[in-house]
């Protein structure tokens, strides 16, 4: 009887590659969100976007002190 092991290696490796790809994507996603926030704050400090747009995109509650909006985002 012939072994059935060898033909099953290829689909198994494909499944492992797909699982690995999604695992990497899920780890990178939070980093991308942090850097998007930093980019928005840099644009705000360079007066390329206004305060309302920054607050809307970062989903923040409006604060009285304008300089403290980006301090915590840029330090993280």
Secondary structure, DSSP 8 states (H G I E B T S, - for coil): ---SHHHHHHHHHHHHHHHHHHHHHHHHHHHHHHHHHHHHHHHHHTTSS-HHHHHHHHT----S-GGGTTHHHHH-
